[in-house]
Amino acid sequence: MVATSNVISFPEETSSNYMKIQNHGVIFNNRTAALIGVDGTIDWACFPNFNSVPIFDSILDYKKGGYLMLKPLCNTTINQYYEEFTNILITEFIKDSNIILKLTDFLPASKFSTTNFPEIHRFVEALDDVPIKLHFKPSFNYGQEIPSIEKNKNGYLFHRTERDVGISTNLKLKKNRTMVYNDNIKLNRGSFQWIVISTDINHLINVDEYKSYKLLEYTRNYWKNWSNTIYYQGLYHKYIVRSALALKGLFYEPTGMMVAAPTSSLPESIGGERNWDYRFTWIRDTAYVIEALSLIRLNDEATKFLYDLLYRINRDQKLRTIYSIDDSDTTDEKIIDYSGYMNSGPVRVGNKAVDQLQLDQFGSIINAIYQFNLAGGMVTIQLWDFVLSILNSLKSIWNYPDSSIWEFRTEPKQYVYSKIISWTAFHEAIIMGKALGYSAPYNEWKQIENEIKNDILKNGFNSEINSFTQYYGSTNVDASLLRIPITDFLPVNDYRITGTIKKIETDLMHNNYLFKRYNEDDGLKGDDNAFLLLSFWYI
């Protein structure tokens, strides 16, 4: 969802009135995020935090959901991109090869998380005479509550018992029962306007009093200063920085936790029901991020993230599959009465994957610490004690059936991927611990490592298809097995490795080196779509 230069014909409306997911940018402030379509519509934003109830959510139901829409009345093409080395989003509307309207969107951000206000600031610049339309319709409790709307000289304030949402602007608007709007605002060439969306306020102030210019400069400096700490300076520097900025934006600064995505219930395939709430911290994803941060030498970020996570796990006295980003344990899953993106329901809030056993989580966090150590991170005695604790738990359960990396909601099975990552945990811990000179039950770990490997080779490889399988007794492959060559489990030229890769290519690879995860019936309707991470594992 990272916008580059997307130039499309305008208006871009599908028959179902939903902007394509890829035609969105996203802005962050390390507390929350907002999705902004290339037409300038903000159709997803949760305030004040990632896991709060959204104020904009029309991406999940264009009739019931909330949104902020501002666009020219004339036909244009659009260019959307990020200001270099920041998470400040620019949207340009172009007519006859000239930019006629420019939007600059940001969430105020600074190194002091208390100043990361729950506000969206939009700078509107008219570079020609241009008529526009503006609609502001915040959502309350997923469209179930109708607010009262109060007008004053500074804008409009929408009231409900537990929430207030305001729009401060000098633009002239009018109201109806659910929204404020103006379908014909004439902007003169060279004019500009600020719009500020704020929540949890008692009264509106004049838009000029928000000091948006100053907040924009603070935000610009925050992201640029952070980008300058990235070690990598090679050929793909700008792409690495852009990816790192996206990862950084997903962190929830008050606790140091990280959301897997800032969204909920966007479908894996149109019409399917694989629509999950990803506004939680997954141990597996955390491990990948720590590894990625370590590889580009963001060791301070990796260290803080790792130790914040360690604190949370130690507080709970166990390793859970997912965690809420705040200090609550609320992950209960419920269905919302929304139609879903392009009618792809159900719309879920919460995630019951918390109840699953996913053995690869244990190995993933050990691998993250291993990579962190290789990149020069400091594995303290406290962190090593955590490694001992993880492996002490894993040694008793590695042979249990689980739900594995794809979080199958069917009966748990003996998934080969989970066994491979469990083997990796013991293998890498032995190497790391001995190199650091820490004490550990190495002989016991080596015995378990060998036991897991023998079990996988005996039960996880099918000689008839010359491939490792998705789970013991299966004749299907799983694209997660592309990770095996990355481990030291077998030499990369071993016939069992090459056979598995060839089988995955035959069964799961489609055009442009995109891979499906599996062909197994997972009990959910709709097709499983391509999963981009698998292409990187394949490379």
C-alpha positions as CSV (number, residue, x, y, z in Angstrom):
1,M,0.0,0.0,0.0
2,V,3.0,2.3,-0.5
3,A,2.2,4.9,-3.1
4,T,4.7,5.7,-5.8
5,S,3.8,7.7,-8.9
6,N,0.4,6.4,-9.8
7,V,-1.1,8.1,-12.9
8,I,-4.6,7.1,-13.7
9,S,-7.6,8.5,-15.4
10,F,-10.1,10.3,-13.2
11,P,-12.6,9.6,-11.8
12,E,-11.5,6.1,-11.0
13,E,-14.6,4.4,-9.8
14,T,-15.2,0.7,-10.2
15,S,-18.8,-0.5,-10.8
16,S,-18.9,-1.1,-7.0
17,N,-17.6,2.4,-6.1
18,Y,-14.4,1.1,-4.4
19,M,-11.0,2.4,-5.2
20,K,-8.5,-0.3,-6.0
21,I,-6.5,-1.2,-2.9
22,Q,-3.2,-0.7,-4.8
23,N,-4.4,2.9,-5.6
24,H,-3.9,4.1,-2.1
25,G,-1.1,5.8,-0.1
26,V,-0.8,5.6,3.6
27,I,0.3,8.1,6.2
28,F,1.6,7.3,9.7
29,N,2.6,8.9,13.0
30,N,3.6,5.8,15.1
31,R,0.2,5.8,16.8
32,T,-2.2,5.3,13.8
33,A,-2.4,5.5,10.1
34,A,-4.8,6.7,7.4
35,L,-5.4,5.3,3.9
36,I,-5.7,7.9,1.1
37,G,-6.9,7.0,-2.4
38,V,-5.3,8.5,-5.4
39,D,-8.5,10.5,-5.8
40,G,-7.8,12.2,-2.5
41,T,-10.4,10.3,-0.5
42,I,-9.5,9.2,3.0
43,D,-11.4,5.9,3.4
44,W,-9.7,4.3,6.4
45,A,-8.4,5.9,9.6
46,C,-8.6,4.7,13.2
47,F,-8.3,7.3,15.9
48,P,-6.5,7.9,18.1
49,N,-4.7,4.5,17.8
50,F,-4.3,1.8,15.2
51,N,-6.7,-0.5,17.1
52,S,-9.3,2.2,17.8
53,V,-12.7,2.2,16.2
54,P,-12.3,3.9,12.8
55,I,-13.6,7.3,12.0
56,F,-13.2,6.6,8.3
57,D,-14.0,3.1,7.0
58,S,-15.8,3.4,3.7
59,I,-13.3,1.1,2.2
60,L,-15.3,-1.7,4.0
61,D,-18.7,-0.3,3.1
62,Y,-19.0,2.7,0.8
63,K,-22.7,3.3,1.8
64,K,-22.4,3.0,5.6
65,G,-18.7,3.9,6.2
66,G,-17.1,7.2,6.9
67,Y,-14.8,9.2,4.6
68,L,-13.3,12.5,3.7
69,M,-13.5,13.3,0.0
70,L,-12.1,16.3,-1.8
71,K,-11.6,16.3,-5.6
72,P,-11.9,18.6,-8.6
73,L,-15.2,18.6,-10.6
74,C,-13.3,18.3,-13.9
75,N,-11.7,15.3,-15.4
76,T,-8.0,14.9,-14.5
77,T,-5.1,12.5,-14.3
78,I,-3.5,12.0,-10.9
79,N,0.0,11.7,-9.6
80,Q,0.4,10.4,-6.0
81,Y,3.8,10.1,-4.3
82,Y,5.6,10.5,-1.1
83,E,7.8,13.5,-0.3
84,E,11.3,12.1,-0.4
85,F,12.4,10.2,2.7
86,T,9.2,10.9,4.6
87,N,5.7,9.5,5.1
88,I,4.1,12.8,3.9
89,L,1.8,12.1,1.0
90,I,1.3,14.3,-2.1
91,T,-1.6,14.0,-4.5
92,E,-1.6,16.1,-7.7
93,F,-4.5,16.5,-10.0
94,I,-3.4,17.3,-13.6
95,K,-5.3,18.8,-16.5
96,D,-3.8,19.5,-19.9
97,S,-0.3,18.6,-18.6
98,N,-0.6,21.2,-15.8
99,I,-1.1,20.6,-12.1
100,I,-4.3,22.3,-11.1
101,L,-4.7,21.1,-7.5
102,K,-2.3,19.7,-5.0
103,L,-3.0,17.9,-1.7
104,T,-0.4,17.4,1.0
105,D,-1.5,15.0,3.7
106,F,0.2,14.1,7.0
107,L,-0.3,12.9,10.5
108,P,1.9,15.1,12.9
109,A,4.8,13.0,14.1
110,S,7.9,13.7,16.2
111,K,10.3,11.8,18.4
112,F,8.2,12.7,21.3
113,S,5.2,10.3,21.0
114,T,3.0,12.6,23.2
115,T,3.1,15.2,20.4
116,N,1.8,12.7,17.8
117,F,-1.6,14.2,17.9
118,P,-4.6,12.3,16.7
119,E,-5.1,14.7,13.8
120,I,-5.0,14.6,10.0
121,H,-3.7,17.7,8.4
122,R,-4.4,18.4,4.7
123,F,-2.9,21.3,2.8
124,V,-5.0,22.2,-0.3
125,E,-3.2,24.3,-3.0
126,A,-4.9,25.6,-6.1
127,L,-2.4,26.1,-8.9
128,D,-5.2,27.2,-11.3
129,D,-8.8,28.2,-11.0
130,V,-10.5,25.0,-10.1
131,P,-13.9,24.0,-8.8
132,I,-13.9,21.2,-6.2
133,K,-16.3,19.2,-4.1
134,L,-15.8,18.2,-0.5
135,H,-17.7,15.7,1.6
136,F,-16.9,14.9,5.3
137,K,-18.7,12.0,6.9
138,P,-17.1,10.4,9.9
139,S,-18.2,7.0,11.1
140,F,-19.4,6.2,14.6
141,N,-19.4,2.7,15.9
142,Y,-19.2,1.2,12.3
143,G,-22.1,3.2,11.0
144,Q,-24.5,2.2,13.8
145,E,-24.7,5.6,15.5
146,I,-25.9,8.8,14.0
147,P,-24.1,11.9,15.4
148,S,-25.4,15.3,16.2
149,I,-23.6,18.0,14.2
150,E,-22.7,21.4,15.7
151,K,-21.6,24.3,13.5
152,N,-19.5,27.2,14.7
153,K,-17.3,29.8,13.0
154,N,-14.3,27.4,12.9
155,G,-16.0,24.3,11.3
156,Y,-18.2,21.5,12.4
157,L,-18.1,19.1,15.4
158,F,-19.8,15.7,15.3
159,H,-21.0,14.5,18.7
160,R,-21.6,11.1,20.1
161,T,-21.6,10.0,23.7
162,E,-18.1,8.5,23.7
163,R,-16.5,10.4,20.8
164,D,-16.3,13.8,19.1
165,V,-14.9,14.3,15.6
166,G,-14.3,17.7,14.1
167,I,-13.4,19.3,10.8
168,S,-11.7,22.7,11.1
169,T,-11.6,24.7,7.8
170,N,-12.3,28.1,6.3
171,L,-14.1,26.5,3.4
172,K,-17.8,27.1,3.3
173,L,-19.8,23.9,4.0
174,K,-23.3,22.9,4.8
175,K,-24.8,19.9,6.7
176,N,-27.4,17.3,6.4
177,R,-28.2,14.5,8.9
178,T,-25.0,12.6,8.6
179,M,-22.4,14.7,6.9
180,V,-21.1,18.2,5.9
181,Y,-20.4,19.0,2.3
182,N,-20.2,21.5,-0.6
183,D,-20.5,20.2,-4.1
184,N,-19.2,23.4,-5.8
185,I,-16.4,25.2,-4.1
186,K,-14.5,27.6,-6.4
187,L,-10.8,27.8,-5.6
188,N,-8.8,30.7,-7.2
189,R,-5.4,30.2,-8.7
190,G,-2.7,30.7,-6.1
191,S,-5.1,30.2,-3.2
192,F,-4.6,27.6,-0.4
193,Q,-6.5,26.1,2.4
194,W,-5.8,23.9,5.5
195,I,-8.2,21.2,6.6
196,V,-7.7,19.6,10.0
197,I,-9.6,16.5,11.2
198,S,-9.4,16.0,14.9
199,T,-11.0,13.7,17.5
200,D,-11.7,13.6,21.2
201,I,-12.0,17.3,21.5
202,N,-14.6,19.5,23.3
203,H,-14.6,22.4,21.0
204,L,-13.2,23.5,17.6
205,I,-10.5,26.1,17.2
206,N,-9.7,28.1,14.1
207,V,-7.8,26.1,11.6
208,D,-4.9,28.6,11.7
209,E,-4.4,27.9,15.4
210,Y,-3.3,24.3,14.7
211,K,0.0,25.7,13.4
212,S,-0.1,23.1,10.6
213,Y,2.9,24.7,8.8
214,K,5.0,24.2,11.9
215,L,3.7,20.6,12.5
216,L,4.5,19.8,8.8
217,E,8.1,20.9,9.3
218,Y,8.4,18.9,12.5
219,T,7.0,15.9,10.8
220,R,9.2,16.3,7.7
221,N,12.3,16.6,10.0
222,Y,11.2,13.6,12.0
223,W,11.0,11.2,9.0
224,K,14.1,12.6,7.2
225,N,16.3,12.4,10.3
226,W,15.2,8.8,10.9
227,S,15.8,8.0,7.2
228,N,19.3,9.3,7.5
229,T,20.1,6.6,10.1
230,I,19.7,3.8,7.6
231,Y,23.1,2.2,6.9
232,Y,22.4,0.9,3.4
233,Q,23.7,3.2,0.6
234,G,23.6,0.8,-2.4
235,L,21.9,0.7,-5.8
236,Y,18.4,0.3,-4.3
237,H,18.8,2.9,-1.6
238,K,15.5,4.7,-2.2
239,Y,13.5,1.5,-2.3
240,I,15.1,0.2,0.9
241,V,14.4,3.6,2.6
242,R,10.8,3.6,1.4
243,S,10.2,0.0,2.7
244,A,11.9,0.9,6.0
245,L,9.7,4.0,6.4
246,A,6.6,1.8,5.9
247,L,7.9,-0.6,8.6
248,K,8.7,2.2,10.9
249,G,5.3,3.7,10.5
250,L,3.7,0.4,11.7
251,F,5.2,0.8,15.2
252,Y,2.9,1.9,18.0
253,E,5.3,4.2,20.0
254,P,3.6,4.1,23.4
255,T,4.4,0.4,23.9
256,G,6.9,-0.3,21.1
257,M,4.7,-3.0,19.6
258,M,3.9,-3.2,15.9
259,V,0.8,-3.9,13.9
260,A,1.1,-6.4,11.0
261,A,-1.0,-3.9,9.0
262,P,-3.0,-0.8,9.9
263,T,-6.2,-2.3,8.3
264,S,-8.9,-4.8,9.0
265,S,-10.8,-7.2,6.7
266,L,-9.4,-6.2,3.4
267,P,-9.9,-9.4,1.4
268,E,-7.1,-11.7,0.1
269,S,-9.3,-12.3,-3.0
270,I,-12.5,-10.5,-4.1
271,G,-15.6,-12.3,-3.0
272,G,-13.6,-14.6,-0.6
273,E,-13.9,-14.7,3.2
274,R,-10.1,-14.6,4.1
275,N,-10.6,-11.2,5.6
276,W,-8.7,-10.7,8.8
277,D,-8.0,-7.9,11.3
278,Y,-4.2,-7.4,11.2
279,R,-4.0,-4.6,13.8
280,F,-2.2,-6.8,16.2
281,T,1.4,-7.8,16.9
282,W,2.4,-11.3,15.5
283,I,5.5,-12.8,16.9
284,R,6.3,-14.2,13.5
285,D,6.1,-10.8,11.8
286,T,8.0,-9.2,14.6
287,A,10.8,-11.7,14.0
288,Y,10.9,-10.8,10.3
289,V,11.0,-7.1,11.1
290,I,13.8,-7.4,13.7
291,E,15.8,-9.4,11.1
292,A,15.1,-6.7,8.4
293,L,16.1,-3.8,10.7
294,S,19.3,-5.7,11.6
295,L,20.2,-6.2,8.0
296,I,20.2,-2.5,7.3
297,R,22.0,-1.8,10.6
298,L,19.1,-0.1,12.4
299,N,20.4,-1.8,15.5
300,D,18.9,0.8,17.9
301,E,15.5,0.2,16.4
302,A,15.9,-3.5,16.4
303,T,17.1,-3.5,20.0
304,K,14.2,-1.4,21.3
305,F,11.7,-3.4,19.4
306,L,13.2,-6.7,20.6
307,Y,13.3,-5.6,24.3
308,D,9.8,-4.1,24.2
309,L,8.5,-7.4,22.9
310,L,10.6,-9.3,25.5
311,Y,9.0,-7.2,28.3
312,R,5.5,-8.0,27.0
313,I,6.2,-11.8,26.7
314,N,7.7,-11.9,30.2
315,R,4.8,-10.0,31.6
316,D,2.4,-12.7,30.3
317,Q,4.8,-15.5,31.3
318,K,4.2,-17.2,28.0
319,L,4.6,-16.8,24.3
320,R,1.3,-16.0,22.6
321,T,0.6,-16.1,18.9
322,I,-0.6,-12.5,18.8
323,Y,-0.7,-9.5,21.1
324,S,-2.7,-6.3,21.2
325,I,-0.5,-3.3,20.6
326,D,-1.6,-1.6,23.9
327,D,-1.5,-3.2,27.3
328,S,-4.8,-4.9,27.0
329,D,-5.3,-8.5,26.1
330,T,-8.4,-7.8,24.0
331,T,-8.3,-9.9,20.8
332,D,-11.9,-11.1,20.7
333,E,-13.2,-11.5,17.2
334,K,-16.6,-10.3,16.1
335,I,-18.4,-9.7,12.8
336,I,-19.4,-6.1,11.9
337,D,-22.5,-5.4,9.8
338,Y,-20.7,-4.1,6.8
339,S,-20.8,-5.4,3.3
340,G,-17.0,-5.6,3.0
341,Y,-14.6,-4.2,0.4
342,M,-16.3,-4.9,-3.0
343,N,-18.9,-7.0,-1.1
344,S,-16.2,-9.3,0.2
345,G,-17.5,-10.2,3.7
346,P,-17.4,-10.9,6.5
347,V,-15.9,-7.8,8.1
348,R,-14.0,-8.9,11.2
349,V,-12.8,-6.9,14.2
350,G,-10.4,-8.8,16.5
351,N,-8.6,-12.0,15.7
352,K,-9.2,-15.4,17.2
353,A,-5.8,-16.7,15.9
354,V,-4.7,-15.9,19.5
355,D,-6.2,-19.3,20.5
356,Q,-4.1,-21.3,18.0
357,L,-0.8,-23.1,18.6
358,Q,1.6,-21.9,15.9
359,L,4.9,-23.6,16.5
360,D,6.8,-21.6,14.0
361,Q,6.4,-18.5,16.3
362,F,9.0,-20.0,18.7
363,G,11.6,-20.6,16.0
364,S,10.9,-17.3,14.3
365,I,11.8,-15.3,17.4
366,I,15.0,-17.3,17.9
367,N,15.9,-16.7,14.3
368,A,15.4,-13.0,14.8
369,I,17.7,-12.9,17.8
370,Y,20.2,-15.0,15.8
371,Q,20.2,-12.5,12.9
372,F,20.2,-9.6,15.4
373,N,23.4,-11.0,16.9
374,L,25.0,-11.5,13.5
375,A,24.3,-7.9,12.6
376,G,26.1,-6.7,15.7
377,G,23.2,-6.4,18.2
378,M,24.0,-7.1,21.8
379,V,22.6,-10.3,23.1
380,T,22.6,-9.6,26.8
381,I,22.4,-12.3,29.5
382,Q,18.7,-11.3,30.0
383,L,18.1,-11.9,26.3
384,W,19.9,-15.2,26.4
385,D,17.8,-16.2,29.4
386,F,14.8,-15.5,27.2
387,V,16.2,-17.9,24.5
388,L,16.6,-20.6,27.2
389,S,13.0,-20.1,28.2
390,I,11.7,-20.3,24.7
391,L,13.6,-23.5,23.9
392,N,12.6,-25.0,27.2
393,S,8.9,-24.6,26.1
394,L,9.5,-25.7,22.5
395,K,11.3,-29.0,23.5
396,S,8.1,-30.3,25.0
397,I,5.7,-29.3,22.2
398,W,7.6,-29.3,18.9
399,N,5.9,-32.6,17.9
400,Y,2.4,-31.3,18.6
401,P,0.0,-30.7,15.6
402,D,-0.5,-27.0,15.1
403,S,-2.1,-24.3,12.8
404,S,1.3,-23.2,11.4
405,I,2.2,-20.1,9.5
406,W,-1.0,-19.7,7.5
407,E,-3.2,-20.0,10.7
408,F,-5.5,-22.7,9.3
409,R,-8.8,-22.7,11.1
410,T,-9.2,-26.4,10.3
411,E,-8.0,-29.3,12.5
412,P,-4.4,-28.8,13.6
413,K,-1.9,-31.0,11.7
414,Q,1.8,-31.9,11.7
415,Y,2.9,-29.1,9.4
416,V,6.4,-29.6,7.9
417,Y,7.1,-25.8,8.0
418,S,6.5,-25.7,11.7
419,K,8.9,-28.6,12.2
420,I,11.6,-27.0,10.0
421,I,11.5,-23.8,12.0
422,S,11.5,-25.7,15.3
423,W,14.7,-27.4,14.1
424,T,16.1,-24.1,13.2
425,A,15.5,-22.7,16.7
426,F,17.7,-25.3,18.3
427,H,20.3,-25.3,15.5
428,E,20.8,-21.5,15.6
429,A,20.7,-21.3,19.4
430,I,23.5,-23.8,19.7
431,I,25.7,-21.8,17.2
432,M,24.9,-18.4,18.8
433,G,25.2,-19.5,22.4
434,K,28.6,-21.2,21.9
435,A,29.9,-18.2,20.0
436,L,28.8,-15.9,22.8
437,G,30.2,-18.1,25.5
438,Y,26.9,-18.5,27.3
439,S,26.0,-21.7,29.2
440,A,23.1,-23.8,28.0
441,P,22.1,-27.5,27.8
442,Y,23.8,-27.9,24.5
443,N,23.9,-31.7,24.5
444,E,20.2,-31.8,25.1
445,W,19.5,-29.2,22.4
446,K,21.7,-31.2,19.9
447,Q,19.7,-34.3,20.7
448,I,16.4,-32.6,20.1
449,E,17.7,-31.0,16.9
450,N,18.7,-34.4,15.5
451,E,15.3,-35.9,16.7
452,I,13.4,-33.2,14.8
453,K,15.4,-33.6,11.7
454,N,15.0,-37.3,11.6
455,D,11.3,-37.0,12.2
456,I,11.0,-34.5,9.2
457,L,13.0,-36.7,6.9
458,K,11.0,-39.8,7.8
459,N,7.5,-38.3,7.8
460,G,7.7,-35.0,5.9
461,F,9.3,-36.1,2.6
462,N,7.2,-38.0,0.0
463,S,9.5,-39.9,-2.3
464,E,6.6,-40.5,-4.8
465,I,6.4,-36.8,-5.6
466,N,10.1,-36.2,-4.7
467,S,9.2,-33.3,-2.4
468,F,8.6,-32.3,1.2
469,T,4.9,-32.0,1.8
470,Q,2.6,-29.5,3.5
471,Y,2.1,-31.8,6.5
472,Y,2.8,-35.4,7.4
473,G,0.9,-37.8,5.1
474,S,-0.1,-35.2,2.6
475,T,0.7,-35.3,-1.1
476,N,0.4,-31.5,-1.5
477,V,3.2,-28.9,-1.2
478,D,3.2,-25.6,0.7
479,A,5.0,-22.5,-0.6
480,S,6.3,-21.9,3.0
481,L,8.7,-24.7,2.3
482,L,10.6,-22.2,0.1
483,R,12.3,-21.2,3.3
484,I,14.1,-24.5,3.7
485,P,17.1,-23.5,1.5
486,I,17.5,-20.4,3.7
487,T,18.2,-22.7,6.7
488,D,21.1,-25.1,7.1
489,F,18.6,-28.0,7.2
490,L,20.0,-29.6,4.1
491,P,22.5,-28.5,1.4
492,V,20.8,-26.4,-1.2
493,N,21.7,-28.8,-4.0
494,D,20.3,-31.8,-2.1
495,Y,17.8,-33.7,-4.3
496,R,15.0,-33.2,-1.7
497,I,15.5,-29.5,-1.8
498,T,15.6,-29.2,-5.5
499,G,12.7,-31.6,-5.8
500,T,10.6,-29.5,-3.4
501,I,11.3,-26.2,-5.3
502,K,10.4,-27.8,-8.6
503,K,7.2,-29.2,-7.2
504,I,6.3,-25.8,-5.8
505,E,7.0,-24.2,-9.1
506,T,4.8,-26.7,-10.9
507,D,1.9,-26.6,-8.4
508,L,1.9,-23.1,-6.9
509,M,3.8,-20.7,-9.2
510,H,1.8,-18.6,-11.7
511,N,2.6,-15.7,-13.9
512,N,5.4,-13.3,-13.0
513,Y,6.8,-15.5,-10.3
514,L,3.8,-15.1,-8.1
515,F,3.0,-18.0,-5.8
516,K,-0.2,-19.3,-4.1
517,R,0.5,-20.5,-0.6
518,Y,-1.2,-23.9,-1.0
519,N,-3.8,-25.9,-2.8
520,E,-5.2,-27.5,0.4
521,D,-8.9,-26.9,1.2
522,D,-8.8,-24.6,4.2
523,G,-12.5,-24.6,4.8
524,L,-13.0,-21.0,3.5
525,K,-14.8,-19.9,0.4
526,G,-13.1,-18.1,-2.5
527,D,-9.7,-18.7,-4.0
528,D,-6.4,-18.2,-2.2
529,N,-4.6,-15.3,-3.9
530,A,-0.8,-14.8,-4.6
531,F,1.3,-14.0,-1.5
532,L,4.1,-11.6,-2.4
533,L,6.5,-12.6,0.4
534,L,6.8,-16.0,-1.2
535,S,8.4,-14.5,-4.3
536,F,11.2,-13.0,-2.2
537,W,11.8,-16.4,-0.5
538,Y,11.9,-18.0,-3.9
539,I,14.6,-15.5,-5.1
